[in-house]
């Protein structure tokens, strides 16, 4: 029965792939339009917002192993190499066409390593085909990379005595089970890494485990998210353990759907630890109604590190004499920062108070009275602060003893004033709205994976314009277009200025990239700075480049970043002036593309 179900799903998957492979069937208009000088805009219009249900999935189609170098490589060369690898896997190694295509398009590190062994760059496709004919590859390498593992991650997982995927029948069978069930291929690598035993199960066993999770009351989409975030659920008899945990959650008013909503891709969860936190707070006298209110308002308390960090926070506060009621108040008023950062700030502030030689009893009083303040302040290092203020420890000690709120003015990124101006006046003179805006932007960046106070975060904070809500909307615009959240986060780290574009402008430029130039939206992962350039600039550069190619003045495979990213002065000097008529054509194109 299981085999029949999988067979049916597999056929449906192939049919979906075929329908996506011929998008002309969905095109309402086949009218073709041209730029000035004949730069062809593809007439096969695709919606960049459409969610792809079958291969090829999102992946670094135009990238090298390192994303920062990806845009410097020729898309044409990559396509030829991908096609050669795909043909080898399908025709020579007898993998299904869908799988061969997906692996070839989503293993850039392996492909880059393969290309280094091929010297002929003119006919790259034939060269790769010829190389593969006489040099069999370890197929597990591109396979593992295509399912989301980096070379350093999959190296210890490579089978010692196998080279060909078809030699590990159970691996492929269980891989297809997960794909057919709806788990994204780029998430399966993590499942393999954390629950390798699941890929050695006999035929039908893995599917029965997925069904067992549904039988405890979870929907298929919920099971997918649970398994993707906690692969250990596929090992042993974890469904029974999970049932107990979920039943306890339900008694506290926490439903399955709410849990699924707050599971973050890439994070691991231990539901038994969450249950321990609930029990601890229950024993402290928190009613079910209070617990529900706390977690609904601050989900991170429960989901970040599976609640273990909150348990350590409670222990820290108890040591300094906080009552159960006071701890509840801290959790209820928890600031908009990650729990781990809050606890780290709290401990650093404690160490700071020790360093400036405040008496033990007074430290205990300050920690007990101002935990929210201390947890919200990421203080500068003492030696830096002393240099900035040109003062001594004793003066800092006196200022803190007078009013601990002075610590707000000593956080990283703030401008400190002389010791004579310390105290309540300094705090009141700070621009509260500006400080709050900065904190909200920092939280936004930390949610994306930025390291607090890192160079990347400092760079982004200097560049960003707009409120946190606006930045989030612009970020979500990329995600809704079909890009993975992790990829968008990496894009922001490389080119934070892309979030300074309005949501409308971002959508218009992505539509132009996909429907005007014929590139997949995943190309932005390799070249995020594309969003920073105007559409007119791109049209002008590509139109000029197209004309120069016709005159055989420039190489036909210049990278996108080289064509678009260089300054006008450099572009004209290196390319336009190479042809006697180049400057005239350039000015003619400018008048057509910039009519005003």
C-alpha positions in Angstrom: 0.0 0.0 0.0 2.8 2.4 0.9 4.6 1.5 -2.3 1.5 2.2 -4.4 1.1 5.5 -2.6 4.7 6.5 -3.3 4.3 5.4 -6.9 1.3 7.6 -7.4 3.0 10.6 -5.8 6.1 10.0 -7.9 4.0 10.1 -11.1 2.3 13.3 -9.9 5.7 14.8 -9.2 6.9 14.0 -12.7 3.7 15.5 -14.2 4.2 18.7 -12.2 7.7 18.9 -13.4 6.7 18.5 -17.1 4.1 21.3 -16.7 6.7 23.6 -15.2 9.2 22.6 -17.9 6.9 24.0 -20.6 5.7 27.4 -19.2 4.4 28.4 -22.6 1.3 26.4 -21.8 0.4 28.9 -19.1 1.2 32.1 -21.1 -1.7 34.3 -21.9 0.2 36.5 -24.3 3.0 35.5 -26.6 3.8 39.0 -27.8 7.5 39.7 -28.0 9.0 43.1 -27.2 12.4 44.5 -27.8 14.7 47.1 -26.3 16.4 49.7 -28.5 19.1 48.1 -30.6 17.4 44.8 -30.5 18.1 43.5 -27.0 15.5 40.8 -26.8 13.3 40.6 -23.8 12.1 37.0 -23.3 8.5 36.5 -24.2 8.0 33.5 -21.9 6.8 35.5 -18.9 7.2 33.9 -15.6 5.8 35.0 -12.2 8.7 35.4 -9.8 6.3 35.0 -6.9 5.1 31.5 -7.9 6.1 28.8 -5.5 7.9 26.0 -7.2 6.4 22.6 -6.3 8.8 20.5 -8.2 12.4 20.6 -9.5 14.2 22.6 -10.1 13.9 24.0 -6.6 15.6 27.1 -5.3 19.3 26.9 -5.5 22.5 28.7 -6.5 22.0 28.1 -10.2 24.4 30.9 -11.2 26.8 30.7 -8.3 30.2 29.3 -7.4 30.9 27.7 -4.0 31.4 31.1 -2.4 28.4 33.4 -3.0 30.6 36.5 -3.0 32.4 35.2 -6.1 29.4 33.8 -7.8 28.5 36.9 -9.8 32.0 37.0 -11.3 31.4 33.7 -13.1 29.7 33.4 -16.5 26.1 32.1 -16.3 26.5 30.6 -19.8 29.5 28.6 -18.7 27.7 27.3 -15.6 24.7 26.3 -17.7 26.8 24.3 -20.0 28.6 22.6 -17.2 25.4 21.9 -15.4 23.9 20.4 -18.5 26.9 18.1 -19.0 26.7 16.9 -15.3 23.0 16.4 -15.7 23.5 14.3 -18.8 26.1 12.2 -17.1 24.0 11.5 -14.1 20.9 10.7 -16.1 22.1 8.9 -19.2 25.3 7.3 -17.9 24.5 6.7 -14.3 20.7 6.0 -14.8 19.4 8.5 -12.2 15.9 9.8 -12.8 15.9 12.9 -15.0 14.3 15.0 -12.3 16.9 14.1 -9.7 19.8 14.4 -12.1 18.6 17.9 -13.1 18.2 19.0 -9.5 21.6 17.7 -8.4 23.4 19.4 -11.3 21.8 22.7 -10.6 22.3 22.7 -6.9 25.9 21.6 -6.3 27.9 24.7 -7.1 30.9 23.7 -4.9 31.3 20.4 -6.6 30.8 21.9 -10.0 33.4 24.5 -9.3 35.9 21.8 -8.3 35.0 19.9 -11.4 35.6 22.9 -13.6 39.1 23.4 -12.2 40.0 20.1 -13.8 38.7 21.1 -17.2 41.1 23.3 -19.2 39.1 24.0 -22.3 36.9 27.1 -21.5 35.7 27.6 -25.1 33.5 24.5 -25.3 33.0 23.9 -21.6 30.1 21.5 -22.0 32.0 19.1 -24.3 35.1 19.4 -22.1 33.1 18.4 -18.9 31.4 15.6 -20.8 34.7 14.3 -22.1 36.2 14.5 -18.6 33.3 12.6 -17.0 33.6 9.9 -19.6 37.0 8.9 -18.4 36.9 10.1 -14.7 34.0 8.7 -12.7 33.0 10.9 -9.8 31.9 10.3 -6.3 28.2 11.0 -6.8 27.5 11.3 -3.1 29.4 14.7 -3.1 27.0 16.6 -5.5 24.1 14.7 -4.0 24.8 15.8 -0.4 25.5 19.3 -1.5 22.2 19.5 -3.4 20.3 18.6 -0.3 21.7 21.4 1.7 25.0 20.2 3.1 28.3 22.1 2.8 31.5 20.2 1.8 32.9 20.4 5.3 29.6 18.9 6.6 29.2 16.1 4.2 32.9 15.1 4.1 32.7 12.8 7.2 29.4 11.4 5.9 30.7 10.1 2.6 30.5 6.2 2.4 33.9 4.7 2.4 33.3 1.9 -0.1 30.7 3.4 -2.4 30.9 6.0 -5.3 27.6 5.6 -7.1 24.3 6.6 -5.6 22.5 3.6 -7.1 24.6 1.4 -4.9 22.8 2.7 -1.9 19.3 1.7 -2.7 17.8 2.5 0.8 19.3 6.0 0.8 17.6 6.8 -2.5 14.4 5.1 -1.5 14.1 7.0 1.8 15.2 10.2 0.1 12.3 9.8 -2.3 9.9 9.1 0.6 10.8 12.5 2.2 10.5 14.3 -1.1 7.2 12.7 -1.9 5.9 13.6 1.5 6.6 17.3 0.8 9.9 18.0 2.7 12.1 20.4 0.7 15.2 18.8 -0.8 17.4 21.6 0.7 16.2 20.5 4.2 16.9 16.8 3.7 20.6 17.3 4.1 20.1 18.4 7.7 17.8 15.4 8.4 20.5 13.1 7.0 23.2 14.8 9.1 21.2 14.6 12.4 19.3 11.4 11.8 21.4 9.2 9.4 19.7 6.1 10.7 16.4 7.1 9.1 18.0 6.6 5.7 18.9 3.0 6.5 15.3 2.0 7.3 13.7 -0.8 5.3 11.1 -0.1 2.7 8.0 1.5 4.1 9.3 2.0 7.6 10.2 5.7 7.2 6.8 6.5 5.7 5.1 4.7 8.6 7.0 6.9 11.0 5.7 10.0 9.2 2.2 8.7 9.3 2.6 7.9 13.1 3.2 11.6 13.6 0.0 12.5 11.8 -1.9 10.0 13.9 -1.1 12.0 17.1 -3.1 14.9 15.6 -0.6 16.7 13.5 -1.4 17.9 10.0 1.0 17.0 7.1 2.4 20.6 7.0 3.0 20.5 10.7 4.8 17.1 10.5 7.0 18.6 7.7 8.0 21.5 9.9 8.5 19.4 13.0 10.7 16.9 11.2 12.7 19.6 9.4 13.4 21.4 12.7 13.9 18.2 14.8 15.1 15.3 12.6 15.5 13.1 15.7 11.8 12.6 15.6 12.4 10.0 12.9 14.6 7.9 15.2 13.3 5.4 17.7 9.8 5.8 19.1 9.8 9.5 19.4 6.2 9.9 18.3 5.0 8.7 21.7 7.3 11.1 23.5 6.1 13.9 21.4 2.4 13.0 22.1 3.0 13.4 25.8 4.7 16.8 25.3 2.0 18.1 23.0 -0.8 17.0 25.4 0.9 18.9 28.2 1.2 21.9 25.9 -2.5 21.7 25.1 -3.4 21.8 28.8 -1.6 25.1 29.0 -3.6 26.4 26.0 -0.7 26.0 23.5 -2.1 24.4 20.3 -0.2 22.5 17.6 -0.8 25.3 15.0 0.8 27.9 17.3 3.8 25.8 17.9 4.3 25.2 14.1 4.0 28.9 13.5 7.0 29.7 15.7 9.3 26.9 14.7 12.2 28.5 12.8 13.9 26.7 9.9 17.4 25.8 10.8 16.8 25.6 14.6 16.8 22.3 16.6 14.2 21.8 19.2 14.0 19.5 22.3 10.3 19.4 23.3 11.1 17.7 26.6 13.2 20.8 27.6 10.2 23.0 26.8 8.1 20.8 29.0 10.6 21.2 31.8 10.3 24.9 31.6 6.5 24.8 31.7 6.7 22.5 34.8 9.2 24.8 36.5 7.1 27.9 36.0 4.0 25.9 37.1 5.8 24.9 40.3 6.7 28.6 40.9 3.0 29.4 41.0 2.4 30.6 37.5 -1.2 29.7 36.4 -2.0 28.3 33.0 -3.5 31.6 32.1 -0.3 33.5 33.0 1.9 31.1 31.2 -0.2 31.4 28.1 0.0 35.2 28.2 3.8 35.2 28.7 4.5 32.8 25.8 2.0 34.3 23.4 3.6 37.7 24.0 7.2 36.4 24.0 7.4 33.1 22.0 11.2 33.3 22.1 11.2 32.4 25.8 9.8 29.0 24.9 11.4 28.3 21.5 14.9 29.8 21.8 17.2 27.0 22.8 14.1 25.0 23.7 13.6 27.0 26.9 17.0 26.0 28.4 18.3 29.6 28.4 15.2 30.8 30.3 15.8 28.1 32.9 19.3 29.4 33.5 18.0 33.0 33.7 15.5 32.0 36.4 18.4 30.3 38.3 20.5 33.5 38.0 17.7 35.7 39.3 16.9 33.4 42.2 20.5 33.6 43.3 20.2 37.4 43.7 17.0 37.1 45.8 14.3 37.6 43.2 10.9 36.3 44.2 8.6 34.2 42.0 6.4 37.2 41.5 9.4 39.3 40.4 10.6 36.7 38.0 7.1 36.5 36.5 7.2 40.3 36.1 10.6 40.1 34.3 9.2 37.5 31.9 6.0 39.4 31.3 7.9 42.7 30.5 10.7 40.9 28.6 12.3 43.4 26.0 12.4 42.7 22.2 15.8 41.0 22.2 16.9 37.4 22.0 16.9 35.5 25.3 20.5 34.5 24.8 21.6 38.1 24.3 19.6 39.2 27.3 21.2 36.7 29.5 24.6 37.5 28.1 24.1 41.2 28.7 23.0 40.5 32.2 26.1 38.5 33.0 28.4 41.1 31.4 26.8 43.9 33.4 27.3 41.9 36.5 31.0 41.4 35.6 31.2 45.2 34.9 29.9 46.0 38.3 32.5 43.7 39.8 35.3 45.3 37.7 34.5 48.9 38.9 34.7 47.5 42.4 31.1 48.0 43.7 30.5 46.3 47.0 29.0 42.8 46.8 25.8 43.8 48.7 25.3 46.7 46.3 25.8 44.5 43.2 23.2 42.2 44.6 20.8 45.1 45.2 21.3 46.5 41.6 20.9 43.1 39.9 17.8 42.4 42.0 16.2 45.8 41.4 17.1 46.3 37.7 17.3 43.0 35.8 15.5 44.3 32.7 17.8 47.3 32.5 20.9 45.2 32.8 19.7 42.6 30.3 19.0 45.3 27.8 22.4 47.0 28.0 25.3 45.7 25.9 28.0 47.7 27.7 31.3 48.8 26.2 34.4 47.2 27.6 35.7 48.9 30.8 39.0 50.0 29.3 37.3 51.6 26.3 34.8 53.4 28.5 37.5 54.8 30.8 39.3 56.1 27.8 36.2 57.6 26.2 35.3 59.3 29.5 38.8 60.1 30.5 38.0 59.1 34.1 38.7 56.5 36.8 36.8 53.5 38.2 35.8 55.3 41.3 33.8 57.9 39.4 32.0 55.2 37.4 31.3 53.4 40.7 29.8 56.6 42.2 27.7 57.3 39.1 26.2 53.8 39.0 25.5 53.8 42.8 23.7 57.2 42.4 21.5 55.9 39.6 22.0 52.5 37.8 20.1 53.9 34.8 23.3 55.7 33.8 24.4 52.4 32.2 22.0 53.1 29.3 24.4 55.8 28.2 27.4 53.4 28.1 26.1 50.8 25.6 28.0 49.9 22.5 27.3 52.4 19.7 26.3 55.3 22.0 28.2 58.6 22.5 29.3 58.9 26.1 29.6 62.2 27.9 32.1 63.4 30.5 31.7 62.0 34.0 30.5 65.4 35.3 27.4 64.9 33.1 26.6 61.4 34.1 23.5 60.4 35.9 19.8 61.0 35.4 20.3 64.1 33.3 22.3 62.2 30.7 19.7 59.5 30.4 16.9 62.0 30.0 18.8 63.9 27.4 19.2 60.8 25.2 16.9 60.8 22.2 14.6 58.0 23.4 13.1 57.4 20.0 16.4 57.2 18.2 17.7 54.7 20.8 14.5 52.6 20.5 14.8 52.6 16.7 18.4 51.4 16.9 17.4 48.6 19.3 14.6 47.5 17.0 16.9 47.5 14.0 19.5 45.5 16.0 16.8 42.9 16.9 15.8 42.7 13.2 19.4 42.0 12.2 19.9 39.5 15.0 16.8 37.7 13.9 18.4 37.4 10.4 21.5 35.8 11.9 23.8 38.8 12.3 26.2 38.6 15.2 25.6 41.3 17.8 28.1 44.2 17.5 29.9 42.5 14.6 31.4 44.5 11.7 28.5 43.3 9.5 25.9 44.6 11.9 27.7 48.0 12.3 27.9 48.3 8.5 24.2 47.5 8.1 23.1 49.9 10.8 25.0 52.8 9.2 23.4 52.0 5.8 19.8 51.3 6.7 17.2 53.9 6.2 13.6 53.4 7.4 11.9 51.9 10.4 12.2 48.2 11.5 8.7 47.5 10.2 9.7 48.8 6.8 12.9 46.8 6.7 11.0 43.7 7.6 8.4 44.3 4.8 11.2 44.7 2.3 12.9 41.6 3.5 9.6 39.6 3.3 9.2 40.9 -0.2 12.3 38.8 -1.3 11.0 35.8 0.6 7.6 36.0 -1.0 9.3 36.1 -4.4 10.6 32.6 -3.8 14.0 33.1 -2.1 15.0 31.2 1.0 15.2 33.3 4.2 18.8 32.2 4.7 19.7 33.3 1.2 18.1 36.7 1.7 19.9 37.1 5.1 23.2 36.4 3.3 22.2 38.9 0.6 21.6 41.6 3.3 25.1 40.9 4.8 26.7 41.4 1.4 24.7 44.3 0.3 22.6 45.8 3.1 21.7 48.8 0.9 19.1 46.7 -1.0 16.7 47.1 1.9 16.7 50.9 1.4 14.6 50.4 -1.7 10.9 50.6 -1.2 8.8 47.4 -1.4 7.2 48.6 -4.7 10.7 49.3 -6.3 12.0 45.9 -5.2 9.0 44.2 -6.7 9.4 46.1 -10.0 13.1 45.3 -10.3 12.5 41.6 -9.5 9.8 41.5 -12.1 12.2 43.1 -14.6 14.9 40.6 -13.7 12.6 37.6 -14.2 10.2 38.7 -17.0 12.4 41.2 -18.7 15.8 39.6 -18.6 14.8 35.9 -18.3 16.9 35.2 -15.1 15.5 33.3 -12.2 14.9 35.3 -9.0 17.6 33.1 -7.4 20.2 35.0 -9.4 19.9 37.8 -6.7 21.6 35.5 -4.3 24.8 35.7 -6.4 24.4 39.4 -7.2 22.2 41.1 -4.6 23.5 44.6 -5.6 21.3 44.3 -8.8 18.5 45.7 -6.8 20.5 48.9 -6.1 20.8 49.8 -9.7 18.0 51.5 -11.7 16.3 49.6 -14.5 17.4 52.3 -17.0 21.1 51.7 -16.1 20.7 48.0 -16.6 19.0 48.4 -19.9 21.6 50.9 -21.1 24.6 48.7 -20.1 23.1 45.5 -21.5 22.0 47.1 -24.7 25.5 48.6 -25.2 27.1 45.2 -24.4 24.7 43.5 -26.8 25.8 45.8 -29.6 29.5 45.4 -28.7 29.1 41.6 -28.9 27.6 41.9 -32.3 30.6 43.8 -33.4 32.8 41.1 -31.8 34.6 43.7 -29.6 34.0 42.1 -26.2 33.9 38.6 -24.9 30.4 37.0 -25.0 30.5 35.7 -21.5 31.2 38.8 -19.3 29.7 38.5 -15.9 26.6 40.5 -14.9 28.4 42.3 -12.1 31.2 43.4 -14.5 28.7 44.8 -17.0 26.4 46.5 -14.5 28.6 47.2 -11.5 31.4 49.2 -12.9 31.2 53.0 -13.0 30.2 54.8 -16.2 33.7 56.2 -16.6 35.3 52.7 -16.4 32.7 51.0 -18.6 33.1 53.6 -21.3 36.9 53.4 -21.1 37.2 49.6 -21.1 34.4 48.7 -23.5 32.5 51.6 -25.2 35.7 53.3 -26.6 37.0 50.0 -28.0 34.9 50.6 -31.2 35.1 53.9 -33.2 31.3 54.2 -33.3 31.0 53.1 -29.6 30.6 56.6 -28.1 28.0 57.6 -30.7 26.0 54.4 -30.1 26.3 55.0 -26.3 24.9 58.5 -26.5 22.1 57.3 -28.9 21.0 54.6 -26.5 21.1 57.0 -23.5 18.7 59.4 -25.3 16.3 56.5 -26.0 16.4 54.9 -22.6 16.6 58.3 -20.7 14.1 60.3 -22.8 14.0 63.1 -20.2 
